[in-house]
Amino acid sequence: MSAVEQDLEMPVYLTTAELAKVTKVDRSTLSRWRQRGEGPRVTWLSSTCPRYRWEDVEDWLRKSAA
């Protein structure tokens, strides 16, 4: 578990709504990014259930900030 997860008590998998709240990015933007293959890596639990691993979100944020 990363320091951020411990500090914020983040779940391992975030819903689109949770990720939108954490990153302050609109859910529609996250959806558009998923369709384009942009943004943080998404894991599909089913065909209608996208989830984001916090570890993947951290990696994406680091790369985006560089």
N, C-alpha and C positions, 0 to 999 in steps of 0.2 A: 504494500500500500504506500502510495506517495505521500509526501508531507502535506500536499494540498488536500488530499482525501481525508487525512487525519484531522487537519485543521478545520475543514468545512464539513466533515462527515458526508462527503460525496458518495453516492451510490456508485458501484462499479459501472453500471450501464445507465445512461441518461436517456430519457424520452426527448422528443423534439421540443416539447414545451419546457422541460427542465434545462436543456441546452440553451434555448432562446433566453431564458431568464438569467442564466449564468453569464452568457456572452453578450447579452443585450442586443442580440440579432433577432429580427422578426422571424417567426416560424415560417412564413411564406418564403423568406430569403433562404432559410435552411433547406426548405423543400426544393427550391429552384437549384440550389447548389448540388443537392443530391442528384437531380435529374441531369445536371451537366458534368457530374463527376468531380465537382469542386468541394471545398470545405473539408471538414474533418471526415475521416473514414467512417463509414456507416456499416453497422452489422444488422442484417435483416433476420429477426426472429421468426417471421413469417412474411408472406407477400405484402402484408399491410402493417407491419410492426417494425419500423426502423428504430434502432437503438445506437447510441454512441458510447463507446468505451471511454471512460475518463482519460485513460492513458493515451488513446488516439487523439483526443481533444487537446491534451497538453502538448503532444508532438506537433500537431497542426498549429497551435498558437505560437510555439517556439519558431517554427519555420516561417510563419507569417510575419513575425516581428523582425526577422533577419533581413 
